Amino acid sequence: MTALYVKVDDEIGGTRSLGRPPLLSDSELVCLAVAQALLGFHSESRWLRYANKHLSGMFPYLPQRAGYNKRLRSALGLVKRLIRELAMDSDFWFDNHWITDSTPVPCGMSRPTVQRSNLAGWAGYGYCASHFRFFWGLRLYLVCTPTGMPIMWALANPKVGEHEVLAAMLEVDADLVAERDGIVLISDKGFASKPFEKYLAEQGIELLRPSRKREKQRHGEPMLKKVRQLIESVNDTLKGQLDLEQHGGRTFEGVAIKRP
């Protein structure tokens, strides 16, 4: 945790705003958030009680649950930037073989929640084919390497096409794609689209996916099943570690801050 704090503090380079510095610095806030995820505390109240008892020497000041949650939501942009900086320090970051998939992130189970939630308009109804169930919420799109290193991620309405979301992700991180040569992207049938494959080819990305019904067997298809299991394992690990099925977020920032 000390090494993480030093790395984060060097990247942040001071406070984000003018005025009196907060009692809990941004570097300490990010370290607390990472430690909470690594130690498996899904409840912020339980985590703060644990930190007050066992980590008071490292964090002289710890806010109440409401203050901690408010600081985390306001630091969403900072957390996303530091996740990228920490990932780039790993050798796995430079792998040009990517796997992509999406997984449901339920945000409500009752009709009143759907009608009153602040996520209404962003979240929506969708269907999870792997679990044979409908849900109301979002889909988490993840692009990772075969070792499980997350490269890109996004949250989107389940009604938006998978290839449309992935195309938007690649457009946002165009610089990341441009600096790599020979990217091989492995996906499932949901990303099948001739215009999308043409778009990927223009970006220098080769798409490997299973063939659809009445479609000729594609190159490398017999090997895809074992590789596809890798991202399923990554999704299951993230859901277990970050408790994505019961995240408790009620706003855009509240849901996004729980993501990988």
Secondary structure, DSSP 8 states (H G I E B T S, - for coil): -HHHHHHHHHHH-S-SSSSS--SS-HHHHHHHHHHHHHTT---HHHHHHHHHHHSTTT-S----HHHHHHHHHHTHHHHHHHHHHHHTTSGGGG--EEEEEEEEEEEESSHHHHHH-TTBTTBEEEEETTTTEEEEEEEEEEEE-TT--EEEEEEE-TTS-HHHHHHHHHHHTHHHHHT-SSEEEE--GGG--HHHHHHHHHTTEEEE----TTS---TTGGGHHHHHHHHHHHHHHHHHHHTGGG----SHHHHHTT--
